[in-house]
Amino acid sequence: MALDTFFHNKIESMKLEIIQRQAVLRRLEAQRNDYNSRVRLLREELGLLQQPGSYVGEVVKVMSTKKVLVKVHPEGKYVVDVADDIDMSKLTAGKRVTLLSDSYKLSSMLPSSVDPLVSLMMVEKVPDSTYDMIGGLDEQIKQIKEVIELGLKHPELFESLGIAQPKGVLLYGPPGTGKTLLARAVAHHTDCKFIRVSGSELVQKYIGEGSRMVRELFVMAREHAPSIIFMDEIDSIGSSRVEGSSGGDSEVQRTMLELLNQLDGFEPTKNIKIIMATNRLDILDPALLRPGRIDRKIEFPPPTVEARADILRIHSRSMNLTRGINLTKVAEKMNGCSGAELKGVCTEAGMFALRERRVHVTQEDFDLATAKVLNRHNDQQVSLTKLWK
């Protein structure tokens, strides 16, 4: 009996030792696989390092089934042979490729290089703004439809007439008059990718950075066509050039020259449209405004009484209003106010009702909101008057 117990305990301890050793074996096998993967990666990296260096170029034109015209900076342009494993259908103009250093043979294709800051400028989804959200700008909507929407939706009309499509449009006027809202609405109705960039974002402190971002911006627009590039505050990089400028001004001029180069370099039939907006038309460079670059200039004046009433109706249609509110009377009081200030009046009227714990907005709320916004407007005018004294 004692012998049976001894052998039973011995067998159990050996089973436990086998389980432990199997766990150790599995751990060692996992480490071995990890080391093998590292060795494989290091061998691949070593093989790449042992290969001769390659030049990076950009495809200019496909000459034949095995010949391509490539631009290598800063050396120049070359007609080169293409490796057998390269898919010629993917070799398009603007594609980044590598060339062997000894024979200049096209050996591989590279992914497009786009700065992460430029990628963040793109609005991935189509904007939700529509023409119904815009009040008092019927003429402006009609003009931008002719320039932008008609060319994107019906390019055959321009071909049948034998005229070139407009490339871009400039929206100018005081702040808050609906320039950005209209640009977003155009992108919505044309089902285009909307790339919004402020001109101040293209002003960089390092030489050449601003022009590089402009170049990559247009590369990204081509890759995501149809697309609309909306450049707000264009006066920050598009102001008139003067002699004797400082280093910072010369860098801004380089950025503008690259923008002019890109406007001249792309075809309007590529489903890329440019919309620029500014508050200062008077300081823009004439080279930027010439036909062929910016084909239409659309003014956004301060809204009239009818336009102000229309804007108030648009922004108040989702509000819970009492009967008998006279929005035309409110609009008549707000002479010289922009669309953004009219939207602010609707918001302030709702806040007055909220403070009194009411679920509806009255005429008195609109009157108080109008007085508040107008008082702020008058304070701004007074401060500007003091500034210019």
C-alpha positions in Angstrom: 0.0 0.0 0.0 2.8 2.4 0.8 4.5 1.4 -2.5 1.4 2.3 -4.4 1.2 5.7 -2.7 4.9 6.4 -3.5 4.5 5.6 -7.2 1.2 7.6 -7.4 2.9 10.7 -5.9 5.9 10.2 -8.2 3.7 10.0 -11.2 1.8 13.1 -10.2 5.0 15.1 -9.6 6.4 14.0 -13.0 3.1 15.0 -14.7 3.4 18.4 -13.0 7.0 18.7 -14.2 6.0 17.8 -17.7 3.4 20.5 -17.7 5.9 23.1 -16.5 8.5 22.0 -19.1 5.9 22.2 -21.8 5.1 25.8 -20.8 8.8 26.6 -20.9 9.0 25.0 -24.3 6.1 27.0 -25.6 7.7 30.2 -24.2 11.0 29.4 -25.9 9.3 28.6 -29.2 7.6 32.0 -29.0 10.9 33.7 -28.4 12.5 31.7 -31.3 9.7 32.8 -33.6 10.2 36.4 -32.5 13.9 36.3 -33.0 13.4 34.7 -36.5 11.1 37.6 -37.4 13.6 40.1 -36.2 16.4 38.3 -38.2 14.2 38.3 -41.3 13.5 42.1 -41.0 17.2 42.8 -40.4 18.2 40.8 -43.4 15.7 42.7 -45.5 16.9 46.0 -44.2 20.5 45.0 -44.8 19.6 44.0 -48.3 18.1 47.4 -48.9 21.1 49.1 -47.4 23.4 47.1 -49.7 21.5 48.1 -52.8 22.8 51.1 -54.7 21.0 54.4 -54.0 18.2 55.6 -56.2 17.0 59.0 -57.4 13.5 60.2 -56.7 11.7 61.7 -59.7 8.3 62.7 -60.9 6.6 61.3 -64.1 6.0 64.1 -66.6 4.6 62.1 -69.5 4.4 58.5 -70.7 6.2 58.3 -74.1 5.6 54.7 -75.1 5.0 51.2 -73.7 8.4 51.2 -72.0 9.6 54.8 -72.1 8.7 57.6 -69.7 9.7 61.2 -69.4 10.8 61.8 -65.8 11.7 65.0 -64.0 14.6 64.7 -61.4 15.1 67.7 -59.2 17.4 69.6 -59.6 19.1 67.8 -62.6 16.4 68.0 -65.2 14.2 65.8 -67.4 15.2 62.4 -68.8 13.5 59.8 -71.0 14.1 56.5 -69.1 13.4 52.8 -69.5 10.8 51.1 -67.3 11.4 47.9 -65.4 9.4 44.8 -66.5 7.5 44.4 -63.2 6.0 48.0 -63.3 2.4 48.4 -64.2 2.3 51.0 -67.0 -1.4 51.8 -66.4 -0.5 53.2 -63.0 2.3 55.5 -64.4 0.4 58.8 -64.6 1.7 62.4 -64.7 2.7 63.5 -61.3 3.5 60.0 -60.0 6.6 59.8 -57.7 9.1 57.1 -58.9 12.6 55.9 -58.1 15.4 55.6 -60.7 18.5 53.4 -60.4 21.6 55.5 -59.8 23.7 53.7 -62.4 21.3 53.2 -65.4 18.5 55.7 -64.5 16.0 52.8 -65.1 12.6 53.3 -63.5 12.6 50.6 -60.8 9.6 51.3 -58.5 6.6 53.7 -57.8 6.4 55.6 -54.5 3.3 56.7 -52.6 2.4 60.3 -52.9 4.0 62.4 -50.2 1.5 64.8 -48.5 2.3 66.8 -45.4 0.1 65.7 -42.4 -0.8 69.4 -41.9 -2.2 69.5 -45.5 -4.1 66.3 -45.0 -5.9 67.8 -42.0 -7.2 70.6 -44.1 -9.5 68.3 -46.0 -13.1 67.9 -44.9 -13.7 64.2 -45.4 -17.4 64.3 -45.7 -19.5 66.5 -47.9 -20.7 69.6 -46.0 -24.3 69.7 -44.9 -24.9 73.4 -45.8 -27.4 74.0 -48.6 -28.6 77.0 -50.6 -31.8 77.1 -48.5 -29.7 78.1 -45.5 -28.5 81.2 -47.3 -30.6 84.3 -47.3 -30.4 87.5 -49.4 -27.7 86.2 -51.7 -29.7 85.1 -54.7 -27.5 86.9 -57.3 -24.3 85.6 -55.7 -25.7 82.0 -55.7 -26.6 82.3 -59.4 -23.1 83.5 -60.3 -21.2 80.8 -58.3 -23.5 78.2 -59.8 -22.4 79.3 -63.3 -18.7 79.3 -62.5 -18.4 76.2 -60.2 -21.4 74.0 -60.2 -22.1 74.1 -64.0 -18.5 73.1 -64.9 -18.5 70.2 -62.4 -21.9 68.8 -63.3 -22.2 69.5 -67.0 -18.7 69.9 -68.6 -20.1 68.9 -72.0 -21.9 72.3 -72.2 -18.5 74.1 -72.3 -17.1 71.6 -74.8 -20.1 72.1 -77.1 -19.6 75.9 -77.0 -15.8 75.6 -77.5 -14.9 77.7 -74.4 -12.7 76.8 -71.4 -14.2 76.2 -68.0 -13.6 78.8 -65.3 -10.9 77.7 -62.9 -11.9 79.7 -59.8 -13.8 82.5 -58.3 -13.1 85.2 -55.7 -15.6 86.1 -53.0 -15.0 89.5 -51.4 -16.9 91.6 -48.9 -17.1 92.5 -45.2 -16.8 89.7 -42.6 -20.0 87.7 -41.8 -21.7 88.2 -45.1 -21.9 84.5 -46.0 -18.8 83.8 -48.1 -17.7 80.6 -46.3 -21.3 79.4 -46.0 -21.8 79.7 -49.7 -18.6 77.8 -50.5 -19.7 75.0 -48.2 -23.1 74.9 -49.9 -21.5 74.6 -53.4 -19.5 71.7 -52.2 -22.7 70.0 -50.9 -24.7 70.5 -54.1 -21.8 69.3 -56.3 -21.0 66.3 -54.0 -17.3 67.3 -53.9 -14.6 66.9 -51.3 -14.3 70.3 -49.6 -10.7 71.3 -48.8 -10.6 74.4 -46.6 -7.4 76.2 -45.9 -6.7 79.6 -44.4 -4.1 81.8 -46.1 -2.4 82.3 -42.8 -1.7 78.6 -42.5 0.4 78.7 -45.6 2.7 81.4 -44.1 5.6 79.4 -42.6 8.8 80.7 -40.9 11.1 78.3 -42.8 12.1 79.1 -46.4 10.2 77.0 -48.9 7.7 75.5 -46.5 4.8 77.6 -47.6 5.3 76.9 -51.3 5.7 73.2 -50.6 2.4 73.1 -48.7 0.7 74.8 -51.6 2.1 72.3 -54.0 1.0 69.3 -51.9 -2.4 70.9 -51.4 -3.0 70.7 -55.1 -1.6 67.2 -55.3 -4.1 66.1 -52.7 -6.9 67.9 -54.5 -6.1 66.0 -57.7 -6.1 62.7 -55.9 -9.5 63.3 -54.4 -11.2 64.9 -57.4 -13.8 66.1 -57.8 -12.8 68.6 -55.1 -13.2 72.2 -54.2 -10.3 74.1 -52.6 -11.6 77.0 -50.5 -8.8 79.4 -49.6 -10.0 81.9 -46.9 -8.1 85.1 -46.0 -6.2 84.9 -49.3 -5.0 88.5 -48.7 -2.5 87.1 -46.2 -0.4 85.5 -49.0 -1.8 87.3 -52.1 -1.1 90.9 -51.3 0.6 93.2 -53.9 4.4 92.8 -54.2 6.5 95.8 -53.3 10.2 96.5 -53.6 12.5 96.5 -50.5 10.5 93.8 -48.7 11.9 92.0 -45.7 12.8 88.3 -45.5 9.4 87.4 -44.2 7.7 89.3 -47.0 9.8 87.5 -49.6 8.8 84.1 -48.2 5.1 85.2 -48.5 5.8 86.2 -52.1 7.4 82.7 -52.8 4.2 81.1 -51.5 2.1 83.3 -53.8 4.3 82.6 -56.8 3.8 78.9 -56.2 0.1 79.5 -56.0 0.1 81.3 -59.3 2.2 78.4 -60.8 -0.4 75.9 -59.6 -3.3 77.9 -60.9 -1.6 78.0 -64.3 -0.6 74.4 -64.2 -3.8 72.5 -63.7 -6.6 72.0 -66.3 -10.1 73.1 -65.3 -11.4 69.8 -66.8 -9.8 67.9 -64.0 -12.7 68.5 -61.6 -10.8 70.9 -59.3 -12.2 74.3 -58.6 -10.8 77.1 -56.5 -12.8 79.4 -54.3 -11.0 82.3 -52.7 -12.4 84.7 -50.1 -11.1 88.0 -48.7 -12.1 91.1 -46.9 -9.5 93.2 -48.6 -9.8 93.2 -52.4 -7.9 96.4 -52.7 -4.5 94.9 -51.5 -4.6 91.8 -53.7 -1.9 91.4 -56.4 -3.3 92.0 -60.0 -1.4 88.9 -61.2 -3.7 86.7 -58.9 -6.9 88.3 -60.2 -6.3 88.1 -64.0 -8.6 86.0 -66.1 -7.4 82.5 -66.6 -6.6 82.2 -62.9 -9.6 83.8 -61.1 -12.3 84.1 -63.8 -15.1 85.7 -61.7 -15.1 88.1 -58.8 -18.3 88.1 -56.7 -19.1 90.9 -54.3 -20.9 90.2 -51.0 -22.3 93.6 -49.8 -23.9 94.2 -46.5 -27.5 92.8 -46.7 -30.4 95.1 -47.5 -33.6 95.3 -45.4 -35.3 92.5 -47.5 -32.2 90.4 -47.3 -31.9 90.9 -43.5 -35.5 89.9 -43.1 -34.9 86.8 -45.2 -31.8 85.8 -43.1 -33.8 86.3 -39.9 -36.6 84.0 -41.2 -34.0 81.3 -42.1 -32.4 81.3 -38.7 -35.6 81.5 -36.8 -37.6 78.9 -38.7 -36.6 76.1 -36.2 -37.3 78.3 -33.2 -40.5 78.2 -31.1 -41.9 81.6 -31.8 -45.1 83.2 -30.6 -47.7 84.5 -33.1 -47.4 88.0 -34.4 -43.6 88.5 -34.4 -42.6 91.1 -36.9 -39.1 90.1 -38.3 -39.2 92.9 -40.8 -39.3 95.4 -38.0 -36.3 93.8 -36.5 -34.5 93.8 -39.8 -35.2 97.6 -40.3 -33.5 98.3 -36.9 -30.3 96.5 -37.9 -29.0 98.7 -40.7 -25.4 97.8 -41.7 -25.3 94.5 -39.8 -24.0 91.3 -41.4 -25.6 87.9 -41.7 -23.6 86.6 -38.8 -24.9 89.4 -36.5 -28.4 88.6 -37.6 -27.9 85.0 -36.6 -26.5 86.2 -33.3 -29.8 88.1 -32.8 -31.8 84.9 -33.1 -29.5 83.1 -30.7 -29.6 86.0 -28.2 -33.4 86.1 -28.4 -33.5 82.4 -27.5 -31.1 83.0 -24.6 -33.4 85.8 -23.2 -36.3 83.3 -23.3 -34.1 80.7 -21.6 -33.2 83.0 -18.7 -36.9 83.5 -18.0 -37.5 79.7 -18.2 -39.9 80.0 -21.2 -40.2 77.5 -24.1 -41.2 80.2 -26.6 -39.6 83.4 -28.0 -41.5 86.7 -28.0 -41.2 90.0 -29.9 -39.7 91.5 -26.7 -36.9 88.9 -26.7 -36.0 89.9 -30.3 -36.1 93.6 -29.3 -33.8 93.0 -26.4 -31.5 90.9 -28.5 -31.4 93.5 -31.2 -30.4 96.2 -28.7 -27.7 94.0 -27.3 -26.1 93.2 -30.7 -26.5 96.8 -31.9 -24.8 98.1 -28.7 -21.9 95.7 -29.3 -21.8 96.8 -32.9 -21.7 100.5 -31.9 -18.9 99.8 -29.3 -16.8 98.3 -32.1 -17.4 101.3 -34.3 -16.4 103.7 -31.4 -13.2 101.7 -30.8 -12.4 101.8 -34.5 -13.0 105.6 -34.5 -10.6 106.0 -31.6 -8.0 103.8 -33.2 -7.9 105.9 -36.4 -7.7 109.3 -34.6 
